Amino acid sequence: MKTTIPYQDLSIIYFAIATVLLPLFACIVNCCLSGRRNQISGWIATGAILASAILSIIIFSKTWNSQQIHVQQLWFTIGGTQLYAGILLNNLSSILLLLVSVIALPVHIYSTAYMKHDDNYDRYFIYLSLFCFSMLALVVADNMILLYTFWELVGFSSYLLIGFWFTRDKAVQANKKAFLMNRIGDVGLLTAIMILFAQYHTFDIVQIFGSGGLISQSTITNGLWVSPIGSLPAVWQYVAFGGIFLGVAAKSAQFPLHTWLPDAMEGPTSVSALIHAATMVAAGVFLLGRVYPIFTTGELDILAIIGCFTAFMAATIALTQNDLKRILAYSTISQLGFMVMAMGVGAYASSLFHLITHAFFKCALFLVAGIVIHQMQHIKEDNDLDIDPQSILYMGGLRKKLPFTFLVAVVAGLALIGLPFTSGYLSKDGILVQAVDWSDNKSILFRLVPIGAIITTWLTAFYVTRLIVKVFFGDFRLAQFHPHIKYHISDGGWQYRVPLLLLAVACLFPLFSWNPVLYERAWVLAGFDSIHLARVNIYHTIVPIGVNILSLFIIYWAWAVYTGRKILVFPQTGFLFHLSYREWYFDKFYNKVIVGAVMGLSKALSWFDRKVIDGFINGLSVLTITISKIAAWFDYNIIDRISRLLTFIVQITGNFVRRFQGGKIQYYLFSMLAVVLAMFILKILI
């Protein structure tokens, strides 16, 4: 075993391996259990992720801001290339290991109650454990081959969970869409990995991207990408960036590969909480953090622009949606845009900080949505109604029936907006300050990035307030539509309340900083060597104050609009409304232009196959059969008859000649005389 740490410290590695393998063990055990609704399967999976969470806490306590731990062992050899597989534990992997397991734990507890009446209860926890194993393994993988392997496994397990209710056509279409879009990104990432290997002759992440690694010793000069190992044309570096970006855009739902994520809401809400919080969509931002040194200044600018556009675009769409989970899905896309933008403006630490804080408040909001939808579904079934239980148009006034759920929704919503005293304030305002600082002395195009990000923050304040008001304030609109319905709803038991309580506490500032208003004091930022911790300019003061004061006014405005006070109400008509409501027409464009083109080409190829290829083959088969029939007739009528004639002649001749072999001397003399006479006659005639 090749290791860079003392032997006595290998216990951390064993803990890391156990953290990763425990969910896989739970998956295998649950596969062996009988009974589709065996309740023990949920607690086996929950116990495994609880053990993983405990171990990840131990690992984090021993590795955070400590020496990097890297252990690897020879995996296989191809030619002269030796490929090592191992575990890499640094600040990035240890905090992601902690985040994934800690977020997955309340989701598992919540799921034991949320899914208990489902006919495929055990299959759900099998998929969930496989999902957690994939993501935990992804964050500790020490080479690009292992990273890509678990990257694919994360995509596969999410495909299973999105299509968990596969008897529903929408679920099948959703997981198919997610699968296909992620394949586009996976092809890009695989291309980038092959280019990196061609340039550096290794898949080792530490050797390539580590401090003092091969990337740091590489330059682009005179059209060549030069490294200590060799050189390639500079265009291959740009292709590698494009491939990595495609992988990030697909996994983390960035423009233009973002449209699969809202449709992924067809899976169970608890699955949505995990996918949107700390697993699949987080993988793209994690990848950016892993390979960050490879990006040039121009490439980082591209990340900043695309991330900002994605954040703004998704926030505008969330303004008008009526599906509760779809609003949160577009919110996730928007927040991921913030993270990608932060990477582009050089706010590496703040991007990862926002990834961590976002995991808690978005998971809480999805679990809140799960409770609300669950209760609406009960009302629908008990009263035999034909309604969409996810539509906020039928909700309202639920704070009286679901007080605890309402309180958690408010705390998580304020964190999502980024108001002071929440964790979201610390991470989001840090990104905004650094974006403004980055754009200083740049062209107008780059100045639009922080402006777009600030506007997106205000849009977030509006749609979050709209969601909370429409769900929890006012009168229960379903009762207005159906006055005679009966309903008895509640926050649920401890399996609902405990996860929400834990997540709500994590949405507040003390978990990340004892100072509620200065993001620079957050311990997470110190762990990533952030260069933006000194308050060197006025932006550190005026940006948070200006953004949050206006956010408060927007919250009041949205509250007034949706509680019926009719203050500056935008008409639900016109181009801008339809642009938002129709989700910027991206799906329509993709379906008509791209899917339509593919389907048109498929139909043309099908016609060519049926009419030309099959026609040629069918014609050839007819010709072959005709020739075969002619050959068979010729064989039967010509060849066989000649053969039978020859047989007859030989038989007659044989019978005739046989008479001369009877053993009588007179026949022999007669034969000899006949032959002599015949020869004599022939001699005379010739």
N, C-alpha and C positions, 0 to 999 in steps of 0.2 A: 504493500500500500504506500503510495506516494503522499506525503503529508508535509505541511509547512508549520505544524504545531507540535508541541511535545506530546508524547504518548499519553501522559496522564490527563491531558485535556480532551482526549477523544470521546469522553462521555458526552460532550456536547453534540458530537456528530451522531452518536447512537440515539440521543434524544431527538435529533432532527429526523433521523431515519424513522424512528417510532412515530413521530408526529405525522409524517407523511403516510406511513403504512397503516396506521390504525383505521382510518376511514375505509381503506381498501379491504382490510380484514373484516370490518363490519359489512361491507358490500358482499363479500364471499359468504360469510355466515348467513346473512339474510337470504342469499340465493339458495342455500341448502335447507332453509326452513320450509315447512309445508303450510298451506293455507294462505290464501290471498289477503285476508284481513287479519293476519296474525299481529296483534298489537305489540307483541314483544319486539318485533323488528324495528319499530320506531325508537324504542328505548335502547336497543343495541347500537343503533346508529348514533343516537344522542350521547350515549356513554362513551363511544369512541371519539366523537368530536370534543366532548368535555375533557377527555384525557389529552387529546391533541392540544387543546387550548391551554391546559395546565403546563404541559411540556413546552409549548411555545413561549409562555411567560418566563419559564426558567431560562430558556435559550436566549430570549431577549435581554433578560437581566444580566446575562454573562457576556453578551456579544455587543450590546449597544455602546457605541463610542469606544470599542476595544479593538484589539488587533483582528484583522480579517482572518477567518478560519477557512482554509481550503484543503480538502482531502480528496484525493482521487486515486483510482486504480485502473490499471490497463484493462481495457474493454475488449478490443480486438485490433488486429493488424491487417492492413491491406497494402501489399507491396512494401514500400518503405515508410508508409504512414501509420503511426501508432495513435489510436484513438483512446483517450482516457475518459472515464465517467466518474463523477464524484459529486460532492456537496460543497456549495459555496455559501458561506455565512458572513455577510457584512451588514452594515446598517440597513441597506435597501432590502435585502432578502429577509433579515430577521424581523423587521417591522411589518413587512408584508405577510410573513408567516404568522405573526401574532394577529394581524388584522383579519386575515381570512378565517382563522380558527375561532377567533372571538366573535366575529360577526355571524359565522355559521352556527354557533351554539344557540343563541336565542331563536334563530330561524328553525332549528331542529326542534327545540322545545315547543315553539308555537305550532309547528307542523303536526306534532303528535295529537293536538286537539283539532286543528284545522282540517286534517285529512282523515280523521278517524272513521268517518262514515263512507269513505271512498272504497269501492270494490277492489281497487288495486293498491291498497295501503302499503303492502310490503314492497311492491315494485317501485313505488314512489321513493322509499328510503334507500332502495338499492341504487337507483339513479342518483339520488342526492349524495350518497356516500362516494360514488364514483366521481361525481362532480368535484367534491371537496378534495379527494385524493389527487385529481388531475391538477387543480390549482395550487395545492400545497407543494406538489412535486415541481411544478413550473417555476416557482419563485426560488427554489434552492438549487436548481440544475446549474451545473458549472460549465457546460459546453453547449454550443448552438444546436447540435444534433438532439441532445436530450431536451433542450428548451423547445425545439420544434415538435418533438414527439408529444410532449405534454400539452403544447399549444394546440395540436390537433385533437388530443384527447379531451381537452376542455371544450372545444367546438363540438365534438361528437356527443359528449354527455349533455351539453346544453341543447343539442338537437333532440335528444331523447326527452328532456324535461319540457321543452317548449311544446313538443307534440305528445305530451303525456296522455291527454285525452284524445287519442288518435281516432276515435269514432266521430269526432267533430271535424267537418270539412275545413273550417277556418283554422283549426289547430294544425292540421296536416299541411295546409298551404303556408302557414306561418313558419313552421320548422323547415319546410322545404326552401322557403325564401331565405331564412337565416343561413341554412346550409350552403346554398349556392353563392350568396354574397360573401360568406366567409371563405369559400374556396377561392374566390378572386384574390382576397387578401393573402391567403396561404400560398398561392402561386408566387405572389410578389415577395413574400418573406423567404421562401425557399430559394428564389433567384438571388436574393441578397446574400443568403448564407453561402451559396455556391461561389459567388463573386468574392466574398471575404476569404473563403478557403483558397481560391485561386491566387489571391494576393498575398495571404499570410501563411498558407500551408498548415493551418491549425484551426480547430474549432473551439479552442479553449477561450472562454470569456475573459478570464483574468489576463492571459497573455495578449489578447487583442485589445480589450477596452480598459484594462486596469491601469492604475497609476504607473506612469513610466512604461506603459505597454506599447505594442507595435503601432497602434493608431497615433499615439502622441509623437512617435518618431517618423511619421509619414508626412509627406508634403505633396502638393500639386504644383508642378513646375513645368512650364513649356509644354503643356498639353499632356503631361505624364503624371500618373499617380504613383509616386515613388515611396517604397517602404524599405526597411532594412533587409527584407527577404528578396525583393525584386521590384518590378514595376509593371503597370498596366496603363493603357490609354486612360486619360482622366474621365472620359465619358462613362467608364465602368463604375466610378465612384458615384456619379449622379444616378446611374441605373440602380446601384445598391440602395441609395437613399430613397428612390422611387419605390423599390420593392418593400423596404421597411415601412414607408408611409402607407402603402396599400395594406400591409398587415395591420398596422395601427388603426387605419380608417375603418377596416372591416370589423375588427374586434371591438374597438371603442366607439363604433357608430359615428364616424366623422364624415362630413361631406366629402365625396358624393356617395359613400356606401353606408348611409345612416338609416335607410328606410326599413331595414329589417327589424330594428329594435322596437318600434311601436307595435308592430304586428306580433312580436314575441310575447305580448301580454296574454295570448291565448292559453298559456300554461297556467298552473296554479299560482295564486298571488304570492304565496310563500316562496315559490321559485323565482318570481320576478324580484322579490326583495333580495335574494341572494345574488342573482345575476347582475342586478343594477348596483349593488352595494360594494361587494369586495371580490367578486370572482371574474366572470367572463369579461365584462366591459372594462374592468380594471387592468386586464392583461395587456391591453394596448399601451396604456400610460406606463405600466411597469416596463414594457419592452423599450419604450423611449428612454426610461431611466437607465436601463442596462446598457444600451448602445450609444448613449448620449455623446461621447467623445468623437464619434465618426462624423457628426454633422458640421458642415461649414457654415459661415455666417449667412450666406445667401439661403441655404437650406433651412436654417433656423427662422429666417424671415418668412419663408413660405409656411412653416408650421404656425407661426404667429398669426398670419393672415387667415389661413384656413381655419384654425381654431377659433379665432374671433368671429368669422363668418358663421361657422357652425353654431356657436353659442347664441349669436343674435338670431339667426334663422329659426332655431328650435324654440327659442323663447317666444318669438312672435307667433309660432304655431300653437304653443301651449295656451295662448290668450283666449282662444275661441273654442277649444275642444270641450266636449261634454262627457266623454268617457273618462271616469276617474283615473283608471290606470294609464290611459293614453296621455293624460296631462302629465303624470309623473314620469312617463317614459320620455316625453320630449324635454322635460326638466333634466332628466339624466343626460340626454344628448347635449343639452346646453352646458351643463356643469362639466362634462367631459371636454367640451370645447374650451372652457376656461383652463382646464389642465393642460391641454395641448398648446394653447396660446401661451401659457406660462412657460412651458418648455422652450417655446420659440423666442420669448423675450429674455431668456436667461434666468428666469425665476425657477430654477430646477427644484430647489428645496420647497418653495411655496406650492409648486405643482403637486409634489408628493404629499405635502401637508394637506392640501385640499382634497386629494384622493382619500386620505385617511378620515378627515372630518366628514366628508360627503358620505362615506360608507355608513356612518352611524345615523345621520339624519334622514338619508334616503331609505335606508332599511326600515327605520321607524315609520316613515310615511307610507311605505308599501304595506307594512303589517297593519297599520291603521286602516288603510284601504281594504285590506283583507277582511278585517272585522266588519267594516261598514257593508261591504259587498255580501259577506256571509249573512248578515242580518237581513239585508234587502232580499236576498235569495229565499230566506225562510218566509218572509212576508209574501213574496210572489207565489211560493208553493202552497202555503197555508190558505191563501185566498184565490188560488187558481187564476192568477193575473198574467196577462201577456205584456210584460215590460222587460226592459233591459236593466238588470240589477246594478250595472256599473254606471249608468247614466246619472249624472248629478242633477239632471232636470227633475228627477223624481224624489230627490232628497230634500234636506232642509230641516232645521230644528232638532237635529239629532244630538246636540250637546246635552239636552235634558235627559235623553234615554241612554246616552253613552258618555257620561261625564269624564271618566278616566281616559277613554280613547280621545275625546275632544282635547283634554289637557295635553296629552302627548303630541297630538297633531299640531297644536299651537306652538309648543316648544320646538318641535322638529321643523315646522314651517318658518319660524323666526330664524332658525339656524340656516335654513336654505336661503332665505333672503339675505342673511349676513348681518343681522343687527348686533349691536354690542351685547356682551355678556353671553354670547353663544360661541361655539367653536367655529361656526361658519364665518363669523365676523373676522376672526383671527386669520383664517386661511384665505378667504376671498379678498379682503381688503389688502392683504399682503401682495396678492397678484396684481390688484389694480394699481397700487403704489409703484410697484416695479415696472408695470407696463407703461405708466406715464413717464417714469424716469428713463426707460429704454427709448421712448419716442422723442425725447428731448433732442433738439438739433437735427432731427431727421426730416425727410420730405413729408408732404401732406398725406401721402398714401400710408405711411407708417404712423402718422399721428391719428389716423382713423381707427387704428387698432385699440388703443386705450379708450377712445371715445365710444366705439362700438361696445366695448366691454362694460363701460359704465352704464350706457343705455340699457344693455342686457340686464344689469343688476336691477334697474328700476322696473323693467318688464317682469323680472322674476318676482319683485314685490307685488306687482299687480296680479299676476295669475295665481300666486300662492294665496293671496288674500281672497281672490274670487273663489278659489277652490274651497277654502275653509268656510267662507260665508255661505256659499251655496249648499254645502254639506251639513253644516252644524248650526247655522243661524236661521232666523225666520220661522215660518211654519212648515210642517211636513207636507210637501206638495203632493205626494202620492195620496195622502188622505183627502186632499182637496179634489183630486181627480176621481177617487173612489171613496166616497164618504162612509161607506158601510164596512170597510175592511177592519179586521181585528189583528192586532199585532202586540207581541210581548218580546221586546229585545233588551239586551244588556251587554255589558262590556265583556262578559265571559268569565271563565275561571282563571285560576292562577297561571295556567299554561299560556294564556293570552297576556295577562297583566304583568307577570315577571319579565318576559322579554321586552315589553314596551317600556317598563320602568328602567331597566338597565340601559336601553338605547337612549331614552330621554335624558338620563343623567349624563351620558357621554356626549350629548348635544350641547352641553353647557361648557363654559370656559375652563373650570378648574382642572379638568382632566389633561389639558394641554398647556395651560399657563396660569400662574397666580395673578397675572395682570390682565384684566378683562378687556382692555382697550389698546394695548400695545402688542401687535403681532410679533414684533421683534424679540419679545421675551419668551416665545414658545420654545419648548425644549426640542421639538421635532426639527425646527429649522437649524438649531445648533448642531444636530447630528449629521447634517448634510453640507457642512462648511459653506453656508450661505454667505454671500458677499454683501447682502442687503440688510444687515442687521444694525448698521449704524444709521442714526437719523441725521443724515448729512445734508438734507435739503427740506424745503417747506412742503414738498409733496407728501411726506410722511404724516403731516398734520392736516392739510387742507383736503386731501382726497378722501380720507375716511369721514371727516366731518361733513363735507359737502354731499357725498354720496348718501350717507345715512340720514341726514336731515331731510333730503328730498324723498328718500325711501319712506320715511314716516308720513310725509304728506301723501304719497301715492297709496300707501296702505289705507289711510283715512279715506281717500277718494274712492278706492275700490270698495271699501266697506260701505260707503254711502251709496254708491251706485247699486250694489247688489242687495242692499237692505231696503231698497225702494225709494230712496230720496231723490233719484233722478238728477244727479249732479253731473253735468258734462257727459251724458251717456252717448256713446258712439252708436250710430245706427248700424243694424246688422244687415247692411246692404253695401253695395259698392265694391270696387276692385280690391281694396286693401283687406276688407273683411273676408271676401271669398279667397283671396290669396292665402290668408291665414287658415281659414276653415278647411280649405282643400289641400292644406299642407304644402303650399308653394307648388302644387301640381307636379311634384317630383315623381310620385307613383304613376300618375297619368302619363307623364312624359316617358318614363321607363317602359311602361306597358305598351304605349303606342309606338315609340321609336325603337327601343332596344329589343324588348320582348316581341313586338310586332315584326321587326326585321328578322329576328331569329326564327320566329314562327313562319314568316314568309319564305325564308330560305329553306326551312325544314320542309314546307309544303312543296316548294320547287324541287328539292332533292327527292322528295317522296314521289312526285310526278315523274321525274327523270328515272327514278329507280323502277317504278311500275311500268311506264310506257316505253322507255328506251332500253334500260338494262334488262328488265324482265321480258320486254318484247323481243329483244335480241336473243335472250336465253330460250324463251318459248319457241321463237322461230327456229333456232338452232336445234331444239329438241324435236320439233316437227320434222325438220329436214333429216335429222338422224333417224327418226322412226321410219320415215318414208324410205330412206336408203336401206334401212334394216329390213323392211318388208320386201323391197325389190331383191335384196341379196338373199332373203329367205326363199322367195319364189324361184329365183334362179338356181339356188342350191337344191330346192326340192324338185323342180321340173326339168332342169338341165343336168346338173351335176349328178343328182341321185339317179335319174333315168339312164344316163350314160354308164354310171356305175353298175346299175342293175342289168343293162344290156351286155356289158362286158362280162358280168358274172354269168349271164345266161349263155353267152358264146363259149366261155371257158368251160361251163358245165357240159354243154353239148359236145364240145371237142373232147373233153375228158371222158365222157361216156362213150364216144365213138372210138377213141384211142384205146380205152380199156378193153374193148372187144378183141384187140390184137394181142392182148397179154394173157390169153387163156391157157397157154402151155401146150397147145396142139401144133405139131410140126407142119401140118398142111396149111394152117393159117399164116405161119411164119414164111413158108415158101411162097404162098400167094401174095403176101405183103411185099416180099423182096422183088417178086416178078412185077408187081404193080409199080413199085418205085423205079425199077430199071426201065420199064416201058414208058413211064412218065418222063424220065430223064432223056430217053431216046427221042421221044416225040418233041420235047422242048428243044433238044439239040437240032432236030431237023427244022423246026419252025423258026428258031432264032438264026 
